[in-house]
Amino acid sequence: QGLNAQLYYRNKDPREYISLVPTSAHTGEGVADILMNLVGMTQKMFVDRIMWTPMVQCTVLEVKVIEGLGATADVILANGTLKRGDRIVMCGFGGPVVTRVRDLLTPRPLRELRIDGAAGIKICANHLENVVAGSACLVPFKDVPYDLEALKQDATGSSSFLSSSLNGGLGVYAMASTLGSLEARLGLRTAPPEYRTQCGFSPIPVSAVNIGPIHKKDVIKASIMHEFKPEYATILAFDVPLTKEGELQAKESQVKVFTAEIIYHLFDQFTKYMADVRLEQQAKAATTAVYPAICKVSSPDHVWCRGGGGDPILLGLAVQEGTLKKGTPLCAYLDIGRVVSMEPEKGKQVDVLKAGKSAAVKIDAVTSIQYGRQFDHTYPLYARVTRRSIDAIKELFKEGGRAGVNGVSSHSLL
């Protein structure tokens, strides 16, 4: 495809010919010419788009509490005029925030004035505590009665998206530098399953969100999860810094803080953390999670120690159904003891014995239990499965639990 091009200082019609600007990556020569051309073309071709208009365009950068002023909002006024006493509408975490401007202050010095765009200012008003940083500050027209309700509907749209993306109280505390970044993070969480699979992203439950640096109050809110799910006492911070007071509070409250400038790096950090937590939980619940199994003494001749008086029981067992694991409590019509070790071959110990396999099994028997008195080779031995062990398998050993349960017939469990 041919393109009409000309050196910029010879180009008399930029609409017909593309301007070529020679530049050097080593010396930087030509960069000033590029900026000059961009500014010149913008002023000539986009004058209607860049001209000042009375329509207020204002964006909230940060919301913070200042002693003597209360809750304030730092904003960028890009267009229009904002005056003391104007009614404004902002997006809040609990819904739209409608208030009036009490004071307008410039950063240096802090003095009251009338502000025309574009400028950075501080707005002092009531009910700014829950305003979402990164959202728009809207000013309704005084002569249009329904404009206020329309702006409230616009602000409700953003706040309802944030509310619908939360997980009903259980989850991590998510933070981002802007509202757009936070919506992108929550949008990935609520994206269709096929899109999340394609991106290698699985949903992370979110209980609360905020925008801006991580302060002490954010860490305190995240620490509430210690009462419900300690692993969720975590802050996922995307492109925001951790303040000194927030760091001290995180150490005191034992809240994990993950920060990253790339959202997928943040996801990888949290995934690794949850995997480590799951391994730790599985190690603690190893004795509680009992897989169903049905065993039988392979032969009366394969009984080497009968137990009784505190001695262990050592015999040959054949697993008929399910999975027999080290630490599994066995019973017949009464408790017999817990499996200590299994040797399918001499000198070779295993932790798992599947259906159809046999091994010499050592059982730490109950003191009063003895082979030949309470039970013998005619009695099938069952893994003692309780409601607590079933719940532990469902929560922490889903894959292995499904395989273990499928290996036992329903009539055998009954």
C-alpha positions as CSV (number, residue, x, y, z in Angstrom):
1,Q,0.0,0.0,0.0
2,G,1.5,3.3,-1.1
3,L,1.4,6.3,1.2
4,N,1.8,9.9,0.3
5,A,4.6,11.3,2.5
6,Q,6.7,14.4,2.6
7,L,9.3,16.0,5.0
8,Y,7.4,18.1,7.5
9,Y,9.1,21.4,6.5
10,R,8.1,20.8,2.8
11,N,4.6,19.5,3.6
12,K,2.0,22.1,2.5
13,D,-1.0,19.9,3.0
14,P,-0.9,17.6,6.1
15,R,-4.3,16.2,5.3
16,E,-3.1,14.8,2.0
17,Y,0.6,14.0,2.9
18,I,2.0,12.3,6.0
19,S,4.7,14.5,7.6
20,L,8.0,12.7,8.1
21,V,10.2,14.0,11.0
22,P,13.8,12.8,11.0
23,T,14.9,11.9,14.5
24,S,17.9,10.4,16.2
25,A,17.6,7.9,19.1
26,H,21.3,8.6,20.1
27,T,21.3,12.4,20.2
28,G,17.6,13.1,20.6
29,E,17.6,15.4,17.6
30,G,14.2,15.8,16.1
31,V,12.1,15.1,19.2
32,A,11.4,18.8,19.6
33,D,10.2,18.9,15.9
34,I,7.8,16.0,16.6
35,L,6.3,17.8,19.6
36,M,6.0,21.0,17.5
37,N,4.2,19.1,14.7
38,L,1.8,17.4,17.2
39,V,0.9,20.7,18.9
40,G,0.5,22.5,15.6
41,M,-1.7,19.8,14.0
42,T,-3.8,19.6,17.2
43,Q,-4.4,23.4,17.3
44,K,-5.4,23.4,13.6
45,M,-7.4,20.2,13.2
46,F,-8.9,19.6,16.6
47,V,-9.7,23.1,17.7
48,D,-13.3,22.2,18.4
49,R,-12.2,19.3,20.7
50,I,-9.6,21.1,22.8
51,M,-11.4,24.5,23.3
52,W,-12.6,25.4,26.7
53,T,-16.3,24.7,27.4
54,P,-18.5,25.5,30.5
55,M,-19.1,21.7,30.9
56,V,-17.3,20.6,34.1
57,Q,-14.8,17.8,33.7
58,C,-13.3,17.0,37.1
59,T,-11.6,13.8,38.3
60,V,-11.0,12.8,41.9
61,L,-7.3,11.8,42.6
62,E,-7.3,11.1,46.3
63,V,-9.5,11.3,49.3
64,K,-7.9,11.9,52.7
65,V,-8.7,13.4,56.1
66,I,-6.8,16.6,57.1
67,E,-6.9,17.9,60.7
68,G,-9.0,21.1,60.8
69,L,-10.6,20.5,57.4
70,G,-12.1,17.0,57.7
71,A,-12.5,14.7,54.7
72,T,-11.1,16.4,51.6
73,A,-10.9,15.4,47.9
74,D,-7.9,16.2,45.7
75,V,-9.2,16.7,42.2
76,I,-8.0,17.8,38.7
77,L,-10.4,20.3,37.1
78,A,-9.8,19.8,33.4
79,N,-12.6,21.9,32.1
80,G,-15.4,24.2,33.3
81,T,-15.8,26.3,36.4
82,L,-16.2,25.2,40.0
83,K,-17.3,27.6,42.7
84,R,-17.9,27.5,46.4
85,G,-21.5,26.5,47.2
86,D,-21.8,24.4,44.0
87,R,-23.7,21.1,44.4
88,I,-21.5,18.1,43.3
89,V,-22.2,14.4,42.7
90,M,-19.5,11.8,43.3
91,C,-19.3,8.0,43.1
92,G,-19.1,6.4,46.6
93,F,-18.6,2.8,47.7
94,G,-22.1,2.8,49.1
95,G,-23.8,4.7,46.3
96,P,-23.7,8.3,44.9
97,V,-22.5,11.1,47.2
98,V,-24.4,14.4,46.8
99,T,-22.9,17.4,48.7
100,R,-22.0,21.0,48.4
101,V,-18.6,22.6,48.0
102,R,-17.6,24.2,51.3
103,D,-14.2,25.4,50.3
104,L,-11.9,25.3,47.3
105,L,-8.2,25.3,48.2
106,T,-5.1,25.4,46.1
107,P,-2.1,23.3,47.2
108,R,0.2,26.4,47.7
109,P,-0.9,28.5,49.5
110,L,-4.1,27.1,50.9
111,R,-6.4,30.0,50.1
112,E,-10.0,30.2,49.0
113,L,-10.8,31.2,45.4
114,R,-12.8,30.5,42.3
115,I,-11.3,27.8,40.1
116,D,-11.4,27.6,36.3
117,G,-10.0,24.5,34.4
118,A,-7.4,23.2,34.2
119,A,-6.0,23.1,37.8
120,G,-5.3,20.9,40.7
121,I,-7.4,21.8,43.7
122,K,-8.6,20.4,47.1
123,I,-12.4,20.3,47.7
124,C,-13.6,20.6,51.3
125,A,-17.2,19.2,51.7
126,N,-19.3,17.0,53.8
127,H,-19.7,13.2,53.3
128,L,-16.5,12.7,51.3
129,E,-15.2,9.8,53.4
130,N,-16.5,7.1,51.1
131,V,-15.8,8.8,47.8
132,V,-14.0,6.6,45.2
133,A,-10.7,8.0,44.1
134,G,-10.4,8.0,40.3
135,S,-14.1,8.6,39.8
136,A,-15.6,11.8,38.2
137,C,-16.8,14.8,40.1
138,L,-20.1,15.9,38.4
139,V,-21.8,19.2,38.7
140,P,-25.5,19.3,37.7
141,F,-27.0,22.2,35.7
142,K,-29.0,24.6,37.9
143,D,-31.6,25.2,35.3
144,V,-32.3,21.5,34.5
145,P,-34.3,20.0,37.3
146,Y,-33.8,16.3,36.3
147,D,-30.1,16.6,35.7
148,L,-29.2,15.9,39.4
149,E,-31.1,12.5,39.2
150,A,-29.4,11.7,35.9
151,L,-25.9,12.3,37.4
152,K,-26.9,10.2,40.5
153,Q,-27.7,7.3,38.1
154,D,-24.3,7.7,36.4
155,A,-22.6,7.6,39.8
156,T,-24.7,4.6,40.9
157,G,-23.5,2.6,37.9
158,S,-19.9,2.6,39.0
159,S,-20.7,2.0,42.6
160,S,-23.1,-0.9,41.8
161,F,-20.3,-2.5,39.7
162,L,-18.0,-2.4,42.6
163,S,-20.6,-3.8,45.0
164,S,-21.6,-6.6,42.6
165,S,-18.0,-7.7,42.3
166,L,-17.6,-8.3,46.0
167,N,-17.9,-11.8,47.5
168,G,-20.5,-11.3,50.2
169,G,-18.1,-10.7,53.0
170,L,-15.4,-13.4,52.6
171,G,-12.3,-12.6,50.5
172,V,-9.2,-10.6,50.2
173,Y,-8.9,-6.8,50.4
174,A,-8.2,-5.4,46.9
175,M,-6.6,-2.0,46.3
176,A,-5.5,-0.1,43.2
177,S,-4.2,3.3,42.1
178,T,-7.2,4.3,40.1
179,L,-10.8,3.3,39.6
180,G,-10.1,2.0,36.1
181,S,-7.4,-0.4,37.5
182,L,-9.7,-1.6,40.2
183,E,-12.5,-2.2,37.7
184,A,-10.1,-4.1,35.5
185,R,-9.0,-6.3,38.4
186,L,-12.6,-7.0,39.4
187,G,-13.6,-7.4,35.8
188,L,-11.2,-10.2,35.4
189,R,-12.7,-11.8,38.5
190,T,-16.2,-11.7,37.0
191,A,-15.1,-12.5,33.4
192,P,-16.6,-15.5,31.6
193,P,-14.9,-18.9,32.6
194,E,-13.6,-19.5,29.0
195,Y,-11.8,-16.0,29.0
196,R,-10.3,-16.7,32.5
197,T,-9.1,-20.1,31.3
198,Q,-7.6,-18.6,28.2
199,C,-5.7,-15.9,30.2
200,G,-4.7,-18.4,32.9
201,F,-6.6,-16.5,35.5
202,S,-8.8,-18.0,38.2
203,P,-11.2,-15.9,40.4
204,I,-10.0,-14.5,43.7
205,P,-12.8,-13.7,46.2
206,V,-12.8,-10.0,47.2
207,S,-14.5,-8.8,50.4
208,A,-13.7,-5.1,50.2
209,V,-11.9,-2.6,47.9
210,N,-10.3,0.8,48.2
211,I,-8.2,3.1,46.0
212,G,-4.9,4.9,46.9
213,P,-1.9,4.1,49.1
214,I,-2.3,1.4,51.8
215,H,-2.9,3.1,55.1
216,K,-3.4,1.8,58.6
217,K,-7.2,1.7,58.3
218,D,-7.0,-0.5,55.2
219,V,-4.8,-3.0,57.1
220,I,-7.3,-3.0,60.1
221,K,-10.2,-3.8,57.7
222,A,-8.2,-6.6,56.1
223,S,-7.4,-8.1,59.5
224,I,-11.1,-8.8,60.2
225,M,-10.7,-12.0,58.0
226,H,-8.7,-13.6,60.8
227,E,-12.0,-14.3,62.5
228,F,-13.5,-16.1,59.5
229,K,-10.8,-17.3,57.1
230,P,-7.2,-16.4,58.2
231,E,-5.7,-17.0,54.8
232,Y,-7.9,-14.2,53.4
233,A,-6.4,-11.7,55.9
234,T,-4.5,-10.4,52.8
235,I,-4.2,-7.2,50.8
236,L,-3.7,-7.3,47.1
237,A,-2.3,-3.9,46.1
238,F,-2.0,-3.1,42.4
239,D,0.4,-0.2,41.6
240,V,0.0,1.5,45.1
241,P,2.6,2.1,47.8
242,L,2.5,0.8,51.4
243,T,2.8,3.6,53.9
244,K,5.0,3.3,57.0
245,E,2.1,3.2,59.4
246,G,0.4,0.6,57.2
247,E,3.5,-1.6,57.3
248,L,3.8,-1.4,61.1
249,Q,0.1,-2.3,61.4
250,A,0.4,-5.2,59.0
251,K,3.2,-6.7,61.1
252,E,1.2,-6.2,64.3
253,S,-2.0,-7.6,62.8
254,Q,-0.3,-10.4,60.8
255,V,-1.8,-9.3,57.5
256,K,0.0,-10.3,54.3
257,V,0.5,-7.5,51.8
258,F,1.2,-8.3,48.2
259,T,2.2,-5.4,45.9
260,A,3.0,-5.4,42.2
261,E,2.9,-3.1,39.2
262,I,1.6,-5.8,36.8
263,I,-1.7,-7.4,37.7
264,Y,-0.7,-10.9,36.6
265,H,2.4,-10.8,38.9
266,L,0.1,-9.9,41.7
267,F,-2.1,-12.9,40.8
268,D,1.0,-15.2,40.7
269,Q,2.1,-14.1,44.2
270,F,-1.3,-14.7,45.7
271,T,-1.6,-18.1,43.9
272,K,1.7,-19.2,45.3
273,Y,0.8,-18.0,48.8
274,M,-2.5,-19.9,48.7
275,A,-0.7,-23.1,47.5
276,D,1.6,-22.8,50.5
277,V,-1.3,-22.2,52.9
278,R,-3.1,-25.2,51.5
279,L,-0.1,-27.5,51.9
280,E,0.2,-26.3,55.5
281,Q,-3.5,-27.0,56.2
282,Q,-3.2,-30.4,54.6
283,A,-0.3,-31.3,56.8
284,K,-2.3,-30.3,59.9
285,A,-5.4,-32.2,58.8
286,A,-3.5,-35.3,57.7
287,T,-4.7,-37.3,60.7
288,T,-8.2,-36.0,60.5
289,A,-8.9,-36.6,56.8
290,V,-9.6,-40.3,56.6
291,Y,-10.2,-41.9,53.2
292,P,-12.7,-44.8,53.0
293,A,-11.2,-48.2,52.7
294,I,-12.2,-51.8,53.2
295,C,-9.5,-54.4,54.1
296,K,-9.2,-58.0,55.0
297,V,-6.6,-60.1,56.7
298,S,-4.9,-61.9,53.8
299,S,-4.4,-65.1,55.7
300,P,-4.5,-66.5,59.3
301,D,-0.8,-67.4,58.7
302,H,0.1,-63.8,58.0
303,V,-0.3,-62.6,61.6
304,W,3.0,-62.0,63.2
305,C,2.0,-60.0,66.3
306,R,-1.4,-60.2,67.9
307,G,-1.3,-57.1,70.1
308,G,-2.8,-56.8,73.5
309,G,-1.2,-55.2,76.6
310,G,-0.1,-52.2,74.6
311,D,1.7,-54.3,71.9
312,P,1.2,-53.4,68.2
313,I,-0.7,-55.6,65.8
314,L,1.4,-56.8,62.8
315,L,-0.4,-58.7,60.1
316,G,-0.9,-58.9,56.4
317,L,-3.8,-56.9,54.9
318,A,-5.3,-56.9,51.5
319,V,-7.1,-53.7,50.4
320,Q,-10.4,-54.7,48.8
321,E,-11.9,-51.3,48.1
322,G,-10.8,-47.7,48.5
323,T,-7.4,-46.4,49.6
324,L,-5.5,-47.3,52.8
325,K,-3.2,-44.6,54.0
326,K,-0.6,-44.3,56.7
327,G,-2.4,-43.0,59.8
328,T,-5.8,-44.4,58.9
329,P,-7.8,-45.5,62.0
330,L,-9.2,-49.0,61.5
331,C,-12.3,-50.6,63.0
332,A,-14.4,-53.8,62.8
333,Y,-17.4,-53.5,65.1
334,L,-15.1,-51.6,67.5
335,D,-12.0,-49.5,67.2
336,I,-8.8,-51.5,66.6
337,G,-6.1,-48.9,66.1
338,R,-4.3,-46.6,63.7
339,V,-2.0,-47.7,60.8
340,V,1.6,-46.9,61.7
341,S,3.4,-48.4,58.6
342,M,2.9,-50.5,55.5
343,E,5.4,-52.7,53.7
344,P,4.3,-54.3,50.5
345,E,7.9,-55.7,50.1
346,K,10.5,-56.3,52.8
347,G,12.4,-53.1,53.6
348,K,10.1,-51.0,51.4
349,Q,7.6,-48.8,53.2
350,V,4.8,-46.9,51.5
351,D,2.3,-44.3,52.7
352,V,-0.6,-45.3,50.3
353,L,-2.0,-48.7,49.4
354,K,-4.6,-48.9,46.7
355,A,-7.3,-51.4,46.1
356,G,-6.0,-54.8,45.0
357,K,-2.7,-54.4,46.8
358,S,-1.4,-56.3,49.9
359,A,1.1,-55.4,52.5
360,A,2.4,-56.1,56.0
361,V,0.6,-53.5,58.1
362,K,1.7,-52.4,61.6
363,I,-1.2,-51.1,63.7
364,D,-0.9,-49.1,66.9
365,A,-3.7,-51.0,68.6
366,V,-5.9,-50.1,71.4
367,T,-4.6,-51.6,74.7
368,S,-7.5,-54.0,75.2
369,I,-7.6,-55.2,71.5
370,Q,-6.0,-58.4,70.5
371,Y,-6.2,-60.4,67.3
372,G,-8.0,-63.7,67.9
373,R,-10.1,-62.4,70.8
374,Q,-12.1,-59.4,69.6
375,F,-11.6,-60.1,65.8
376,D,-9.9,-62.5,63.4
377,H,-9.4,-63.1,59.7
378,T,-13.1,-63.5,59.1
379,Y,-13.8,-59.8,60.0
380,P,-13.4,-57.1,57.3
381,L,-11.6,-54.0,58.6
382,Y,-13.0,-50.6,57.7
383,A,-11.4,-47.1,57.8
384,R,-13.2,-45.2,60.5
385,V,-14.7,-42.3,58.6
386,T,-16.4,-39.6,60.5
387,R,-18.3,-36.4,59.5
388,R,-15.2,-34.4,60.5
389,S,-13.0,-36.4,58.3
390,I,-15.4,-36.1,55.3
391,D,-15.5,-32.3,55.8
392,A,-11.7,-32.2,55.9
393,I,-11.5,-34.2,52.6
394,K,-14.1,-32.0,50.9
395,E,-12.3,-28.8,51.9
396,L,-8.6,-29.7,51.6
397,F,-8.3,-32.9,49.6
398,K,-10.9,-32.5,46.8
399,E,-9.1,-34.4,44.0
400,G,-7.8,-37.2,46.2
401,G,-11.0,-37.3,48.2
402,R,-13.1,-37.8,45.0
403,A,-10.8,-40.6,43.8
404,G,-10.9,-42.3,47.3
405,V,-14.6,-42.2,47.6
406,N,-15.2,-43.4,44.0
407,G,-13.1,-46.5,44.9
408,V,-15.6,-47.6,47.5
409,S,-19.0,-49.0,46.5
410,S,-22.1,-47.3,48.1
411,H,-23.4,-50.6,49.6
412,S,-20.1,-51.1,51.3
413,L,-20.2,-47.7,53.0
414,L,-23.8,-48.4,54.1
